[in-house]
Amino acid sequence: MQYTIRGIPETVDNAIRERARASGKSLNEAAVEALAEGAGVAGAPRKRRDLADIAGTWKADKVVEAALAEQDRVDEDLWR
């Protein structure tokens, strides 16, 4: 979701910029966190926006991992 917010007081601007600097985050990330805290939803689970439901996900499987490990093996005779 995109927002344009105007008329931000200088004290609020300075606080968000300092928060971003201190945490090593972007100004946008710091502002979104501050908004979430102010709205009382900080730490709420975020809605997933990935394709896992239609594209599948990786699952550990010994047979698959063995096959992939075999593909990583270098045949030295091919490189002579």
N, CA, C and O atoms as a CHARMM CRD file, in Angstrom:
* protein
*
  320
    1    1 MET  N      0.84600  -1.16800   0.00000 PROA 1      0.00000
    2    1 MET  CA     0.00000   0.00000   0.00000 PROA 1      0.00000
    3    1 MET  C      0.89500   1.23500   0.00000 PROA 1      0.00000
    4    1 MET  O      1.92200   1.25800   0.67900 PROA 1      0.00000
    5    2 GLN  N      0.52300   2.22700  -0.73400 PROA 2      0.00000
    6    2 GLN  CA     1.29200   3.47200  -0.83600 PROA 2      0.00000
    7    2 GLN  C      0.52300   4.61300  -0.19300 PROA 2      0.00000
    8    2 GLN  O     -0.69500   4.70900  -0.34400 PROA 2      0.00000
    9    3 TYR  N      1.22600   5.47300   0.51800 PROA 3      0.00000
   10    3 TYR  CA     0.63600   6.66000   1.13100 PROA 3      0.00000
   11    3 TYR  C      1.53200   7.85700   0.85200 PROA 3      0.00000
   12    3 TYR  O      2.74700   7.72300   0.71100 PROA 3      0.00000
   13    4 THR  N      0.91900   9.01600   0.77700 PROA 4      0.00000
   14    4 THR  CA     1.64800  10.27800   0.77300 PROA 4      0.00000
   15    4 THR  C      1.16300  11.04300   1.98700 PROA 4      0.00000
   16    4 THR  O     -0.02700  11.33100   2.12100 PROA 4      0.00000
   17    5 ILE  N      2.09200  11.37100   2.86800 PROA 5      0.00000
   18    5 ILE  CA     1.72600  12.08400   4.08900 PROA 5      0.00000
   19    5 ILE  C      2.40400  13.44600   4.05900 PROA 5      0.00000
   20    5 ILE  O      3.62000  13.54300   3.90100 PROA 5      0.00000
   21    6 ARG  N      1.59600  14.50400   4.21400 PROA 6      0.00000
   22    6 ARG  CA     2.13200  15.86000   4.19800 PROA 6      0.00000
   23    6 ARG  C      2.00800  16.48900   5.58000 PROA 6      0.00000
   24    6 ARG  O      1.24000  16.02700   6.42400 PROA 6      0.00000
   25    7 GLY  N      2.76600  17.53100   5.78800 PROA 7      0.00000
   26    7 GLY  CA     2.65800  18.29600   7.02400 PROA 7      0.00000
   27    7 GLY  C      3.22700  17.58700   8.24100 PROA 7      0.00000
   28    7 GLY  O      2.72700  17.76900   9.35200 PROA 7      0.00000
   29    8 ILE  N      4.26100  16.78500   8.04900 PROA 8      0.00000
   30    8 ILE  CA     4.88000  16.09200   9.17600 PROA 8      0.00000
   31    8 ILE  C      5.68300  17.11500   9.97700 PROA 8      0.00000
   32    8 ILE  O      6.54900  17.78600   9.41600 PROA 8      0.00000
   33    9 PRO  N      5.41500  17.24600  11.26300 PROA 9      0.00000
   34    9 PRO  CA     6.15800  18.20200  12.07900 PROA 9      0.00000
   35    9 PRO  C      7.65300  17.87100  12.09900 PROA 9      0.00000
   36    9 PRO  O      8.04600  16.70800  12.01000 PROA 9      0.00000
   37   10 GLU  N      8.46600  18.90100  12.21600 PROA 10     0.00000
   38   10 GLU  CA     9.91600  18.72400  12.20100 PROA 10     0.00000
   39   10 GLU  C     10.37800  17.79100  13.31900 PROA 10     0.00000
   40   10 GLU  O     11.30800  17.00800  13.12600 PROA 10     0.00000
   41   11 THR  N      9.74500  17.86600  14.46700 PROA 11     0.00000
   42   11 THR  CA    10.14300  16.98700  15.57800 PROA 11     0.00000
   43   11 THR  C      9.89600  15.51900  15.24200 PROA 11     0.00000
   44   11 THR  O     10.69800  14.65300  15.59300 PROA 11     0.00000
   45   12 VAL  N      8.78900  15.24400  14.56600 PROA 12     0.00000
   46   12 VAL  CA     8.47900  13.86400  14.16200 PROA 12     0.00000
   47   12 VAL  C      9.46000  13.41500  13.08600 PROA 12     0.00000
   48   12 VAL  O      9.96100  12.29100  13.12700 PROA 12     0.00000
   49   13 ASP  N      9.73200  14.28600  12.12900 PROA 13     0.00000
   50   13 ASP  CA    10.69100  13.97900  11.06700 PROA 13     0.00000
   51   13 ASP  C     12.05600  13.65000  11.66600 PROA 13     0.00000
   52   13 ASP  O     12.67700  12.65200  11.30400 PROA 13     0.00000
   53   14 ASN  N     12.51200  14.49200  12.58000 PROA 14     0.00000
   54   14 ASN  CA    13.81900  14.26600  13.20800 PROA 14     0.00000
   55   14 ASN  C     13.84600  12.95100  13.97900 PROA 14     0.00000
   56   14 ASN  O     14.83600  12.22100  13.93100 PROA 14     0.00000
   57   15 ALA  N     12.76000  12.64900  14.68900 PROA 15     0.00000
   58   15 ALA  CA    12.70300  11.41100  15.47000 PROA 15     0.00000
   59   15 ALA  C     12.75100  10.18200  14.56600 PROA 15     0.00000
   60   15 ALA  O     13.44800   9.21400  14.87200 PROA 15     0.00000
   61   16 ILE  N     12.02200  10.21300  13.46700 PROA 16     0.00000
   62   16 ILE  CA    12.01300   9.06100  12.55300 PROA 16     0.00000
   63   16 ILE  C     13.36700   8.91200  11.86800 PROA 16     0.00000
   64   16 ILE  O     13.86200   7.79700  11.70200 PROA 16     0.00000
   65   17 ARG  N     13.96500  10.02800  11.47400 PROA 17     0.00000
   66   17 ARG  CA    15.29500   9.96100  10.84700 PROA 17     0.00000
   67   17 ARG  C     16.33700   9.40400  11.82400 PROA 17     0.00000
   68   17 ARG  O     17.17800   8.59100  11.44100 PROA 17     0.00000
   69   18 GLU  N     16.27900   9.83900  13.06900 PROA 18     0.00000
   70   18 GLU  CA    17.21800   9.33600  14.07700 PROA 18     0.00000
   71   18 GLU  C     16.98700   7.84800  14.32800 PROA 18     0.00000
   72   18 GLU  O     17.93600   7.07700  14.47300 PROA 18     0.00000
   73   19 ARG  N     15.73200   7.46300  14.37600 PROA 19     0.00000
   74   19 ARG  CA    15.38900   6.04800  14.56700 PROA 19     0.00000
   75   19 ARG  C     15.95100   5.20800  13.41900 PROA 19     0.00000
   76   19 ARG  O     16.50600   4.13300  13.64700 PROA 19     0.00000
   77   20 ALA  N     15.80700   5.69600  12.19400 PROA 20     0.00000
   78   20 ALA  CA    16.32600   4.97600  11.02600 PROA 20     0.00000
   79   20 ALA  C     17.84400   4.87000  11.09800 PROA 20     0.00000
   80   20 ALA  O     18.41000   3.80300  10.86000 PROA 20     0.00000
   81   21 ARG  N     18.49700   5.97500  11.42400 PROA 21     0.00000
   82   21 ARG  CA    19.95800   5.99400  11.51600 PROA 21     0.00000
   83   21 ARG  C     20.43700   5.02700  12.59500 PROA 21     0.00000
   84   21 ARG  O     21.36000   4.24400  12.36700 PROA 21     0.00000
   85   22 ALA  N     19.81500   5.08000  13.76000 PROA 22     0.00000
   86   22 ALA  CA    20.24100   4.25000  14.89100 PROA 22     0.00000
   87   22 ALA  C     20.04200   2.75800  14.63300 PROA 22     0.00000
   88   22 ALA  O     20.83000   1.93400  15.09900 PROA 22     0.00000
   89   23 SER  N     18.99600   2.41300  13.89400 PROA 23     0.00000
   90   23 SER  CA    18.70100   0.99700  13.65100 PROA 23     0.00000
   91   23 SER  C     19.29000   0.48500  12.34500 PROA 23     0.00000
   92   23 SER  O     19.22200  -0.71000  12.05600 PROA 23     0.00000
   93   24 GLY  N     19.87400   1.39400  11.54700 PROA 24     0.00000
   94   24 GLY  CA    20.44500   0.97500  10.26600 PROA 24     0.00000
   95   24 GLY  C     19.39000   0.62900   9.23300 PROA 24     0.00000
   96   24 GLY  O     19.64700  -0.12900   8.29700 PROA 24     0.00000
   97   25 LYS  N     18.20200   1.19000   9.40600 PROA 25     0.00000
   98   25 LYS  CA    17.10400   0.91500   8.47600 PROA 25     0.00000
   99   25 LYS  C     16.86400   2.12500   7.58700 PROA 25     0.00000
  100   25 LYS  O     17.35500   3.22200   7.85400 PROA 25     0.00000
  101   26 SER  N     16.10500   1.90600   6.53200 PROA 26     0.00000
  102   26 SER  CA    15.74800   3.01800   5.65400 PROA 26     0.00000
  103   26 SER  C     14.74000   3.91200   6.35900 PROA 26     0.00000
  104   26 SER  O     14.08800   3.50100   7.31900 PROA 26     0.00000
  105   27 LEU  N     14.62200   5.13500   5.87100 PROA 27     0.00000
  106   27 LEU  CA    13.64600   6.06500   6.42800 PROA 27     0.00000
  107   27 LEU  C     12.24100   5.48400   6.29200 PROA 27     0.00000
  108   27 LEU  O     11.42100   5.61400   7.20200 PROA 27     0.00000
  109   28 ASN  N     11.96600   4.84800   5.16300 PROA 28     0.00000
  110   28 ASN  CA    10.65100   4.24300   4.94800 PROA 28     0.00000
  111   28 ASN  C     10.37400   3.14400   5.97500 PROA 28     0.00000
  112   28 ASN  O      9.29100   3.09600   6.55800 PROA 28     0.00000
  113   29 GLU  N     11.35500   2.25900   6.19600 PROA 29     0.00000
  114   29 GLU  CA    11.15900   1.17900   7.17100 PROA 29     0.00000
  115   29 GLU  C     10.89700   1.73800   8.56800 PROA 29     0.00000
  116   29 GLU  O     10.01900   1.25400   9.28200 PROA 29     0.00000
  117   30 ALA  N     11.66200   2.75700   8.95100 PROA 30     0.00000
  118   30 ALA  CA    11.48100   3.36000  10.27700 PROA 30     0.00000
  119   30 ALA  C     10.11000   4.01800  10.38900 PROA 30     0.00000
  120   30 ALA  O      9.46200   3.92300  11.43200 PROA 30     0.00000
  121   31 ALA  N      9.66300   4.68300   9.32500 PROA 31     0.00000
  122   31 ALA  CA     8.35300   5.34000   9.34500 PROA 31     0.00000
  123   31 ALA  C      7.22800   4.31200   9.42600 PROA 31     0.00000
  124   31 ALA  O      6.26200   4.50900  10.16300 PROA 31     0.00000
  125   32 VAL  N      7.34500   3.22600   8.68100 PROA 32     0.00000
  126   32 VAL  CA     6.31500   2.17700   8.71400 PROA 32     0.00000
  127   32 VAL  C      6.25600   1.54400  10.10400 PROA 32     0.00000
  128   32 VAL  O      5.16900   1.28600  10.62200 PROA 32     0.00000
  129   33 GLU  N      7.42400   1.29200  10.71100 PROA 33     0.00000
  130   33 GLU  CA     7.43800   0.73600  12.06700 PROA 33     0.00000
  131   33 GLU  C      6.76700   1.68800  13.05300 PROA 33     0.00000
  132   33 GLU  O      5.98800   1.25600  13.90300 PROA 33     0.00000
  133   34 ALA  N      7.06800   2.98500  12.93900 PROA 34     0.00000
  134   34 ALA  CA     6.46900   3.97300  13.83900 PROA 34     0.00000
  135   34 ALA  C      4.95300   4.02600  13.65000 PROA 34     0.00000
  136   34 ALA  O      4.20700   4.12300  14.62500 PROA 34     0.00000
  137   35 LEU  N      4.49900   3.96200  12.40100 PROA 35     0.00000
  138   35 LEU  CA     3.05600   3.94800  12.13900 PROA 35     0.00000
  139   35 LEU  C      2.40300   2.69900  12.72800 PROA 35     0.00000
  140   35 LEU  O      1.32600   2.77800  13.31900 PROA 35     0.00000
  141   36 ALA  N      3.05400   1.55200  12.56700 PROA 36     0.00000
  142   36 ALA  CA     2.51100   0.30200  13.10300 PROA 36     0.00000
  143   36 ALA  C      2.41700   0.36300  14.62500 PROA 36     0.00000
  144   36 ALA  O      1.42600  -0.07300  15.21000 PROA 36     0.00000
  145   37 GLU  N      3.45400   0.90500  15.26300 PROA 37     0.00000
  146   37 GLU  CA     3.41900   1.03000  16.72100 PROA 37     0.00000
  147   37 GLU  C      2.29900   1.97500  17.14200 PROA 37     0.00000
  148   37 GLU  O      1.55700   1.68700  18.08100 PROA 37     0.00000
  149   38 GLY  N      2.18000   3.10100  16.44800 PROA 38     0.00000
  150   38 GLY  CA     1.13800   4.07100  16.76900 PROA 38     0.00000
  151   38 GLY  C     -0.26200   3.51700  16.55800 PROA 38     0.00000
  152   38 GLY  O     -1.19600   3.88700  17.26900 PROA 38     0.00000
  153   39 ALA  N     -0.40600   2.63100  15.58200 PROA 39     0.00000
  154   39 ALA  CA    -1.71400   2.03200  15.29600 PROA 39     0.00000
  155   39 ALA  C     -2.00100   0.82900  16.19200 PROA 39     0.00000
  156   39 ALA  O     -3.09300   0.26200  16.16100 PROA 39     0.00000
  157   40 GLY  N     -0.99900   0.45000  16.99100 PROA 40     0.00000
  158   40 GLY  CA    -1.19100  -0.67600  17.90300 PROA 40     0.00000
  159   40 GLY  C     -1.10400  -2.03300  17.24600 PROA 40     0.00000
  160   40 GLY  O     -1.62900  -3.01400  17.77400 PROA 40     0.00000
  161   41 VAL  N     -0.44700  -2.10400  16.09800 PROA 41     0.00000
  162   41 VAL  CA    -0.34000  -3.39000  15.40400 PROA 41     0.00000
  163   41 VAL  C      1.11200  -3.82700  15.21900 PROA 41     0.00000
  164   41 VAL  O      1.39800  -4.70400  14.40500 PROA 41     0.00000
  165   42 ALA  N      2.02400  -3.22000  15.96900 PROA 42     0.00000
  166   42 ALA  CA     3.43300  -3.60800  15.86300 PROA 42     0.00000
  167   42 ALA  C      3.58500  -5.06600  16.26100 PROA 42     0.00000
  168   42 ALA  O      3.00900  -5.50700  17.25500 PROA 42     0.00000
  169   43 GLY  N      4.35400  -5.80700  15.49100 PROA 43     0.00000
  170   43 GLY  CA     4.56700  -7.21400  15.78300 PROA 43     0.00000
  171   43 GLY  C      3.45600  -8.11900  15.29100 PROA 43     0.00000
  172   43 GLY  O      3.53000  -9.33500  15.46400 PROA 43     0.00000
  173   44 ALA  N      2.42800  -7.55100  14.68100 PROA 44     0.00000
  174   44 ALA  CA     1.34100  -8.37200  14.13900 PROA 44     0.00000
  175   44 ALA  C      1.87400  -9.16300  12.94600 PROA 44     0.00000
  176   44 ALA  O      2.71000  -8.65900  12.19600 PROA 44     0.00000
  177   45 PRO  N      1.40300 -10.38400  12.76400 PROA 45     0.00000
  178   45 PRO  CA     1.88700 -11.16800  11.62500 PROA 45     0.00000
  179   45 PRO  C      1.57300 -10.46600  10.30600 PROA 45     0.00000
  180   45 PRO  O      0.47800  -9.93900  10.10500 PROA 45     0.00000
  181   46 ARG  N      2.56200 -10.47300   9.41400 PROA 46     0.00000
  182   46 ARG  CA     2.37400  -9.84800   8.11200 PROA 46     0.00000
  183   46 ARG  C      1.74500 -10.83700   7.14800 PROA 46     0.00000
  184   46 ARG  O      2.01300 -12.03700   7.21000 PROA 46     0.00000
  185   47 LYS  N      0.92300 -10.33600   6.27500 PROA 47     0.00000
  186   47 LYS  CA     0.30000 -11.17300   5.26200 PROA 47     0.00000
  187   47 LYS  C      1.37200 -11.60700   4.26800 PROA 47     0.00000
  188   47 LYS  O      2.13600 -10.78400   3.76400 PROA 47     0.00000
  189   48 ARG  N      1.41900 -12.90700   3.99300 PROA 48     0.00000
  190   48 ARG  CA     2.39600 -13.42400   3.03800 PROA 48     0.00000
  191   48 ARG  C      2.05900 -12.95400   1.63800 PROA 48     0.00000
  192   48 ARG  O      0.89400 -12.90100   1.24500 PROA 48     0.00000
  193   49 ARG  N      3.10200 -12.61400   0.89300 PROA 49     0.00000
  194   49 ARG  CA     2.90500 -12.18200  -0.48500 PROA 49     0.00000
  195   49 ARG  C      3.84300 -12.95800  -1.40300 PROA 49     0.00000
  196   49 ARG  O      4.49100 -12.38100  -2.27600 PROA 49     0.00000
  197   50 ASP  N      3.90700 -14.27000  -1.19600 PROA 50     0.00000
  198   50 ASP  CA     4.78000 -15.07600  -2.03700 PROA 50     0.00000
  199   50 ASP  C      3.94400 -16.01000  -2.91700 PROA 50     0.00000
  200   50 ASP  O      2.71300 -15.98500  -2.88200 PROA 50     0.00000
  201   51 LEU  N      4.62000 -16.80800  -3.68300 PROA 51     0.00000
  202   51 LEU  CA     3.94200 -17.71400  -4.61600 PROA 51     0.00000
  203   51 LEU  C      3.97300 -19.16200  -4.13400 PROA 51     0.00000
  204   51 LEU  O      3.75400 -20.08100  -4.92400 PROA 51     0.00000
  205   52 ALA  N      4.24000 -19.37100  -2.86100 PROA 52     0.00000
  206   52 ALA  CA     4.39600 -20.72700  -2.33900 PROA 52     0.00000
  207   52 ALA  C      3.16300 -21.59500  -2.59200 PROA 52     0.00000
  208   52 ALA  O      3.28900 -22.79700  -2.82400 PROA 52     0.00000
  209   53 ASP  N      1.99400 -21.00200  -2.55000 PROA 53     0.00000
  210   53 ASP  CA     0.77900 -21.79400  -2.74300 PROA 53     0.00000
  211   53 ASP  C      0.64100 -22.34200  -4.15800 PROA 53     0.00000
  212   53 ASP  O      0.03600 -23.39500  -4.35600 PROA 53     0.00000
  213   54 ILE  N      1.19200 -21.64200  -5.14000 PROA 54     0.00000
  214   54 ILE  CA     1.04500 -22.11100  -6.51800 PROA 54     0.00000
  215   54 ILE  C      2.34400 -22.63600  -7.10900 PROA 54     0.00000
  216   54 ILE  O      2.31600 -23.38500  -8.08600 PROA 54     0.00000
  217   55 ALA  N      3.48400 -22.25800  -6.53500 PROA 55     0.00000
  218   55 ALA  CA     4.76000 -22.66800  -7.10700 PROA 55     0.00000
  219   55 ALA  C      5.43600 -23.76700  -6.30500 PROA 55     0.00000
  220   55 ALA  O      6.40000 -24.37100  -6.77500 PROA 55     0.00000
  221   56 GLY  N      4.95400 -24.02900  -5.12600 PROA 56     0.00000
  222   56 GLY  CA     5.57200 -25.04900  -4.29800 PROA 56     0.00000
  223   56 GLY  C      6.72300 -24.47800  -3.48600 PROA 56     0.00000
  224   56 GLY  O      7.15600 -23.34600  -3.70300 PROA 56     0.00000
  225   57 THR  N      7.20100 -25.26600  -2.56700 PROA 57     0.00000
  226   57 THR  CA     8.31100 -24.85700  -1.71800 PROA 57     0.00000
  227   57 THR  C      9.29200 -26.00900  -1.61200 PROA 57     0.00000
  228   57 THR  O      8.96500 -27.14800  -1.94500 PROA 57     0.00000
  229   58 TRP  N     10.50000 -25.70700  -1.14600 PROA 58     0.00000
  230   58 TRP  CA    11.53800 -26.71800  -1.01900 PROA 58     0.00000
  231   58 TRP  C     11.30700 -27.52900   0.24300 PROA 58     0.00000
  232   58 TRP  O     11.06000 -26.97300   1.31300 PROA 58     0.00000
  233   59 LYS  N     11.38800 -28.84000   0.11100 PROA 59     0.00000
  234   59 LYS  CA    11.27100 -29.72100   1.26400 PROA 59     0.00000
  235   59 LYS  C     12.50400 -30.61100   1.30300 PROA 59     0.00000
  236   59 LYS  O     12.97100 -31.09100   0.27000 PROA 59     0.00000
  237   60 ALA  N     13.01900 -30.82400   2.49300 PROA 60     0.00000
  238   60 ALA  CA    14.19200 -31.68500   2.64200 PROA 60     0.00000
  239   60 ALA  C     13.81800 -33.12000   2.26600 PROA 60     0.00000
  240   60 ALA  O     12.83700 -33.67100   2.76500 PROA 60     0.00000
  241   61 ASP  N     14.61400 -33.70900   1.38200 PROA 61     0.00000
  242   61 ASP  CA    14.37600 -35.07400   0.92700 PROA 61     0.00000
  243   61 ASP  C     15.74300 -35.69300   0.65600 PROA 61     0.00000
  244   61 ASP  O     16.48500 -35.19900  -0.19300 PROA 61     0.00000
  245   62 LYS  N     16.08300 -36.76300   1.36200 PROA 62     0.00000
  246   62 LYS  CA    17.41000 -37.36400   1.24500 PROA 62     0.00000
  247   62 LYS  C     17.70500 -37.83500  -0.17500 PROA 62     0.00000
  248   62 LYS  O     18.83900 -37.71100  -0.63900 PROA 62     0.00000
  249   63 VAL  N     16.72200 -38.36400  -0.86100 PROA 63     0.00000
  250   63 VAL  CA    16.92600 -38.85700  -2.22900 PROA 63     0.00000
  251   63 VAL  C     17.25900 -37.69200  -3.16400 PROA 63     0.00000
  252   63 VAL  O     18.18500 -37.77900  -3.97100 PROA 63     0.00000
  253   64 VAL  N     16.50400 -36.61400  -3.04900 PROA 64     0.00000
  254   64 VAL  CA    16.75100 -35.44100  -3.89200 PROA 64     0.00000
  255   64 VAL  C     18.11200 -34.84500  -3.57000 PROA 64     0.00000
  256   64 VAL  O     18.86600 -34.49600  -4.47800 PROA 64     0.00000
  257   65 GLU  N     18.43200 -34.72600  -2.29700 PROA 65     0.00000
  258   65 GLU  CA    19.71500 -34.15200  -1.91200 PROA 65     0.00000
  259   65 GLU  C     20.87900 -35.00700  -2.40200 PROA 65     0.00000
  260   65 GLU  O     21.91600 -34.46700  -2.78500 PROA 65     0.00000
  261   66 ALA  N     20.72800 -36.32200  -2.39700 PROA 66     0.00000
  262   66 ALA  CA    21.77100 -37.20700  -2.91500 PROA 66     0.00000
  263   66 ALA  C     21.94200 -37.00400  -4.41600 PROA 66     0.00000
  264   66 ALA  O     23.06700 -36.98000  -4.91500 PROA 66     0.00000
  265   67 ALA  N     20.84100 -36.85800  -5.13500 PROA 67     0.00000
  266   67 ALA  CA    20.91300 -36.63000  -6.58300 PROA 67     0.00000
  267   67 ALA  C     21.58100 -35.29400  -6.88100 PROA 67     0.00000
  268   67 ALA  O     22.38900 -35.19500  -7.80600 PROA 67     0.00000
  269   68 LEU  N     21.25300 -34.27600  -6.11100 PROA 68     0.00000
  270   68 LEU  CA    21.87800 -32.96500  -6.31900 PROA 68     0.00000
  271   68 LEU  C     23.35800 -32.99500  -5.96900 PROA 68     0.00000
  272   68 LEU  O     24.16500 -32.35100  -6.63900 PROA 68     0.00000
  273   69 ALA  N     23.72100 -33.72600  -4.94100 PROA 69     0.00000
  274   69 ALA  CA    25.12700 -33.84300  -4.56100 PROA 69     0.00000
  275   69 ALA  C     25.91500 -34.51600  -5.67900 PROA 69     0.00000
  276   69 ALA  O     27.05800 -34.14400  -5.94500 PROA 69     0.00000
  277   70 GLU  N     25.31300 -35.49600  -6.33100 PROA 70     0.00000
  278   70 GLU  CA    25.97300 -36.17600  -7.45300 PROA 70     0.00000
  279   70 GLU  C     26.22300 -35.20300  -8.60200 PROA 70     0.00000
  280   70 GLU  O     27.23600 -35.31000  -9.29300 PROA 70     0.00000
  281   71 GLN  N     25.31900 -34.26400  -8.81200 PROA 71     0.00000
  282   71 GLN  CA    25.49800 -33.27100  -9.87700 PROA 71     0.00000
  283   71 GLN  C     26.63400 -32.30500  -9.56100 PROA 71     0.00000
  284   71 GLN  O     27.20800 -31.71100 -10.47400 PROA 71     0.00000
  285   72 ASP  N     26.96200 -32.14000  -8.30000 PROA 72     0.00000
  286   72 ASP  CA    28.05900 -31.25200  -7.90800 PROA 72     0.00000
  287   72 ASP  C     29.42800 -31.91100  -8.05100 PROA 72     0.00000
  288   72 ASP  O     30.45500 -31.23600  -7.98400 PROA 72     0.00000
  289   73 ARG  N     29.44200 -33.21900  -8.24500 PROA 73     0.00000
  290   73 ARG  CA    30.70400 -33.94400  -8.37000 PROA 73     0.00000
  291   73 ARG  C     31.35200 -33.62400  -9.71700 PROA 73     0.00000
  292   73 ARG  O     30.69400 -33.64600 -10.75700 PROA 73     0.00000
  293   74 VAL  N     32.64000 -33.33000  -9.68000 PROA 74     0.00000
  294   74 VAL  CA    33.38000 -33.00500 -10.90200 PROA 74     0.00000
  295   74 VAL  C     34.07800 -34.26400 -11.39500 PROA 74     0.00000
  296   74 VAL  O     34.79600 -34.91900 -10.63900 PROA 74     0.00000
  297   75 ASP  N     33.86600 -34.60200 -12.66100 PROA 75     0.00000
  298   75 ASP  CA    34.54600 -35.73600 -13.28100 PROA 75     0.00000
  299   75 ASP  C     35.86900 -35.21600 -13.82600 PROA 75     0.00000
  300   75 ASP  O     35.90700 -34.53600 -14.85100 PROA 75     0.00000
  301   76 GLU  N     36.95000 -35.54200 -13.13000 PROA 76     0.00000
  302   76 GLU  CA    38.27400 -35.01700 -13.49200 PROA 76     0.00000
  303   76 GLU  C     38.68900 -35.42600 -14.90800 PROA 76     0.00000
  304   76 GLU  O     39.40800 -34.68000 -15.57200 PROA 76     0.00000
  305   77 ASP  N     38.24900 -36.59900 -15.38200 PROA 77     0.00000
  306   77 ASP  CA    38.62200 -37.05500 -16.72400 PROA 77     0.00000
  307   77 ASP  C     38.04600 -36.15200 -17.81100 PROA 77     0.00000
  308   77 ASP  O     38.63400 -36.04000 -18.88700 PROA 77     0.00000
  309   78 LEU  N     36.91300 -35.50700 -17.55300 PROA 78     0.00000
  310   78 LEU  CA    36.31500 -34.61100 -18.54200 PROA 78     0.00000
  311   78 LEU  C     37.09700 -33.31000 -18.68400 PROA 78     0.00000
  312   78 LEU  O     36.94500 -32.60300 -19.68100 PROA 78     0.00000
  313   79 TRP  N     37.92200 -32.99000 -17.70700 PROA 79     0.00000
  314   79 TRP  CA    38.64900 -31.71300 -17.70700 PROA 79     0.00000
  315   79 TRP  C     40.10800 -31.87600 -18.10800 PROA 79     0.00000
  316   79 TRP  O     40.91000 -30.96800 -17.89000 PROA 79     0.00000
  317   80 ARG  N     40.46200 -33.00400 -18.68300 PROA 80     0.00000
  318   80 ARG  CA    41.85200 -33.21000 -19.12300 PROA 80     0.00000
  319   80 ARG  C     41.98200 -33.01300 -20.58900 PROA 80     0.00000
  320   80 ARG  O     43.07700 -33.14500 -21.13500 PROA 80     0.00000
